[in-house]
Amino acid sequence: MSYVEELGKKALIAKNDIVNASTDEKNNILEKIAVKLLERSKEIIEVNEVEYKAAAENGTTGPMLDRLKLNRERIEGIADACRYLQGLEDPVGEIVSGSKRPNGMKITKIRVPMGVIGIIYESRPNVTVDAATLCIKSGNATILRGGKEVIKTNTVLMNIMRDAIAECGYNPDIVQLITETSHEISTELMKANDYLDLLIPRGSARLINAVVQNATVPVIETGTGNCHIYIDETADLEMGVNITDNGKTQRPGVCNALETCLVNENVAKEFLPMLKARLDEHNVEIRGCEKTKEILGDCVVPATEEDYATEFLDYIISIKVVKDVNEAVTHISKFSSGHSECIITNNYKNATTFKAGVDSACVYVNCSTRFTDGGEFGLGAEIGISTQKLHARGPMGLKELTTTKYIIEGEGQVR
């Protein structure tokens, strides 16, 4: 029996434990996890510091390095997310619809757990807890495969959660971590149809594409975020600067960070120097079109088609001056990954054109793309941001980790 098969068989047994748990029982597990994370925070931090330093020595820098780090404040945030989940409505058992047929049969559509969910992710160790606790609350068992850079940190986090689950009287195999980090193990997980009901990749475009191309298990494609902002000719330019700055520099290494700024040609000469002054505070590299370079000078690196298609995840932004909202929508349609896009405008018609024309999971008017987040949407920690259209789209919370089934009740009816 292979390693993945062994984990899969354990998960199939454990899912029967969690699928029958009440809301109160699942919330008790989440509370126990939160308590234990705080109690053992020193242990988590000590292990994480070693891996963080090793990553830095191996050349990881900037936002990518920041993703790996856990400190007391971040652990408290993870524990708070566990407690926030407790207060969210349990989707399991929800009656989606119901009807009575002419022959007297009662048909009820209810929400049920997906079963066993596999999750492949990179870098951020907080995902280990976020993913596991979302699966617990939604009644699913889960098998996690995180990045090798923080495998020891992830192992400590997993052990803490498994201890908490066991102390609550449940099978700890409700949550399992793959501790072997080879590509072969990941590929085996992608093809574990006998054990997994769903596979969710969360991370870089390379990871997501590898899963989508190689998996035989059903996959929900989550978000590479080549996100855009369009500054309309009617925009409040100060607002535009603030929102672009927030979207680019508040946390550039996340999927809802801005990568491209499109600027209406009628306000470009006024807006771009304002934006550059703000971005200079963070040493943001600007890659722009010819008009951008004419306005801002030699500090602008000429932008290529590849730049406009790139999710930088760094202090780099591409800029293009466009004629109007229609050209902005056309550009976004060509280069967007379907994640999050924003328009800054005071014109209702232009806002309507943008909202209708942009086919992304989240479309913003006069607010930052950084809000594309399960917590900010009131969903709790999300498993990822789905950029596809089947089953789930946008931040994936508890409901998106469930499916439905029909219950049909009769009194001897035959066909």
Phi, psi and omega in degrees: 000131181285167180300313181294321177299320179298314178295320181298317180294322177296320181294321180298323177290316185291330183297331178292335178288311186279333183294334181263002181287142176284168177301315180299319181294319178294320178295325177297322177296316180298319178295318180297321177297314180301315181297314183291326176300318180288320180297326185250024182298324179299317178298317180298313184295320181298316179292319182294323181300322180295315181289325178298314179296320180296319179296319179297319180293334180272006173102002176287132184223172169056219183301326180294324177289320181300328180299332186279341193276137169238132172229182184300318182298317181290324177294321175298323177295321178294317178296320177298323179295323176299318182286327177296321178301326180301326183276352180278150181296134177285120182285339186292129180093353179299134175275112182281318178198166178202153179204164175238123183282160179303333180275004176098350179293139175258126181243122180236130176259120184237159180267132183226160178298155178290322180129258176241123183247128173262140180227123176250125186214171183235156162064283196288115181292338177298335179297330179303315181281317180304311183295314182297316184288326174297319179293321178299310184295328180270007173081021182252151164273157183215147172241121185254142174228102182266182182283153182291337185298329182232037183297325180288322176297314179299323180295318178297314179300317180296317179298322178297315180293320180294322176298318180296318180297315180297320180295336177273002176088019182244162179293119182294345179287003169305324176235131179223150179240131172282117184264351173272131189252018181286156177294329181297322179294318178298317179297321178296320178296323180297340184246018184273058184297333181288346186237326184261138173267339184200144177234132181237116173271141179220113181160219186287165177300323180296316179297310184298317179296321179298318180292313181300321184281332188252341186284142168256343172288143175305135186238139165256120184278118179253164205288096154296141188239080170275084190265146186237153168231138177244124178265107184284162180293341179262008186291150164287109190292326177295319175300318179300318177297312183299316183287322176296317177299313179299315182294328182270318193251346184297320173200086190292343185270017181246163189289341180262012175285149179287143176240332182226137174244121176257133187233130177297137185298337182283344179239001186300317183295329178274320188284316189298318175298324176297316181293317180300318180301321180287316182292331178299333178297339180245010180055044180282129176281133180253126173245117190225170177284179182299319180295322176298318180293323177298322183279318187260345175092199189287353177292344183273126174277128180304128183276143176252171174302322180296322178299316181292341180263002189261136168270100189289321185053039185201179180279062178223137177224142173259143183230141175219134175273129183236162184288316185197186182296327181293320177292324177298315179297320179298316178298314181298319180299327181282320191250343186293149173269003177083024184266279185216134179224153185223145170239137172252114186202157170243016182249117184299317181298316180293322177298317180295318178300317181294313182298322181282326187274334182273120184257066177240166183297324182226126179237124187250145171238114175062035170204160193286143174294345179295351178277355177287090188197138182303318180295318181290335178271001181080018182260356189082187177299137181259157178282343181161177176250111181283129177253010175260182187244347181273133175070305185218144177215137183084200181302128183260105178259212186296313183299325183288349176262015177238168173229192180231159170216159181260135172250122182243123182242133181221188181226044178099010181297139173230161183254000000 
